[in-house]
Amino acid sequence: MGRTRRSLFPDSRRQAVELGARLRLARRRRGLSIAELAARVVASRPTISRLEHGNLAVSIAVLVRYLEVLGLASDIGRIAERDEAGAAIADHRLGRPRRPRSRGLADEL
């Protein structure tokens, strides 16, 4: 049996296509063909093409190698860097931050 195919939410699909376009532009700016990049990434030309068209079925390992070849590996560290929603949820569950206990004269002796 084949895999069940799940579609992306519209906003996620748009972001994937935009990411693919940025990747394609970065490759072209470096004067690399799909075939040259595929050889360096150790992936097939169709896989690189799918990635550049926003197909998120391509493995994350291919994406990471793609970024490494183009000298953009530092961008990986910025994925999910700002998790404002997660921080708000955690803060709500934990309650308000507590103040540190003030130190009186007796604590210093």
C-alpha positions as CSV (number, residue, x, y, z in Angstrom):
1,M,0.0,0.0,0.0
2,G,1.1,3.5,-0.7
3,R,1.5,6.3,1.7
4,T,-1.5,8.5,2.6
5,R,-1.0,11.9,1.1
6,R,-1.8,14.8,3.4
7,S,-2.2,18.3,2.0
8,L,-0.7,21.3,3.6
9,F,-2.6,24.2,5.1
10,P,-2.7,27.1,2.5
11,D,-0.3,29.3,4.4
12,S,2.2,26.5,4.8
13,R,2.0,25.6,1.1
14,R,2.6,29.3,0.2
15,Q,5.6,29.4,2.6
16,A,7.0,26.2,1.1
17,V,6.7,27.6,-2.5
18,E,8.4,30.8,-1.4
19,L,11.2,28.8,0.3
20,G,11.7,26.9,-2.9
21,A,11.9,30.1,-4.9
22,R,14.5,31.5,-2.5
23,L,16.6,28.3,-2.7
24,R,16.4,28.4,-6.5
25,L,17.5,32.1,-6.6
26,A,20.4,31.4,-4.2
27,R,21.6,28.5,-6.5
28,R,21.3,30.6,-9.6
29,R,23.1,33.5,-8.0
30,R,26.0,31.2,-7.5
31,G,25.9,30.1,-11.1
32,L,25.1,26.5,-10.4
33,S,22.9,24.3,-12.5
34,I,20.5,21.9,-11.0
35,A,22.7,19.0,-12.1
36,E,25.8,20.6,-10.5
37,L,24.0,21.2,-7.2
38,A,22.5,17.7,-7.3
39,A,26.0,16.2,-7.6
40,R,27.3,18.3,-4.7
41,V,24.3,17.6,-2.5
42,V,24.3,13.8,-3.5
43,A,20.7,13.9,-4.6
44,S,19.0,13.4,-7.9
45,R,18.1,16.3,-10.2
46,P,14.4,15.7,-9.8
47,T,14.8,15.8,-6.0
48,I,16.5,19.2,-6.2
49,S,13.8,20.4,-8.6
50,R,11.0,19.3,-6.2
51,L,12.7,21.1,-3.3
52,E,13.0,24.3,-5.4
53,H,9.3,24.0,-6.3
54,G,8.2,23.8,-2.6
55,N,7.6,20.0,-2.3
56,L,8.1,19.3,1.4
57,A,8.2,15.6,0.8
58,V,11.9,16.0,0.1
59,S,13.9,14.9,3.2
60,I,15.3,17.5,5.6
61,A,18.7,15.9,5.1
62,V,18.6,17.0,1.5
63,L,17.6,20.5,2.5
64,V,20.4,20.7,5.0
65,R,23.0,19.5,2.5
66,Y,21.6,22.0,-0.1
67,L,22.1,24.8,2.4
68,E,25.6,23.6,3.3
69,V,26.7,23.5,-0.3
70,L,25.4,27.1,-0.8
71,G,27.1,28.3,2.4
72,L,23.7,29.0,4.0
73,A,23.9,26.3,6.8
74,S,23.7,29.0,9.5
75,D,20.1,29.6,8.4
76,I,19.2,26.2,9.9
77,G,19.7,27.5,13.4
78,R,17.1,30.2,12.9
79,I,14.2,27.7,12.3
80,A,11.7,28.0,15.1
81,E,14.1,30.4,16.9
82,R,11.3,32.7,18.0
83,D,8.6,30.5,19.6
84,E,6.4,33.3,20.9
85,A,3.2,31.1,21.0
86,G,5.0,28.4,22.9
87,A,6.5,30.9,25.4
88,A,3.1,32.4,26.0
89,I,1.5,29.0,26.6
90,A,4.3,28.0,29.0
91,D,4.1,31.3,30.9
92,H,0.3,30.9,31.2
93,R,0.7,27.3,32.6
94,L,3.4,28.3,35.0
95,G,1.7,31.4,36.2
96,R,3.3,34.8,36.7
97,P,7.1,34.8,37.2
98,R,8.0,35.0,40.9
99,R,10.2,37.6,42.3
100,P,13.4,36.4,43.9
101,R,13.3,36.3,47.6
102,S,14.8,39.5,49.1
103,R,17.8,39.0,51.3
104,G,17.6,40.5,54.7
105,L,20.4,41.2,57.2
106,A,19.8,37.8,58.9
107,D,20.5,36.0,55.6
108,E,23.9,37.6,55.3
109,L,25.1,36.6,58.7
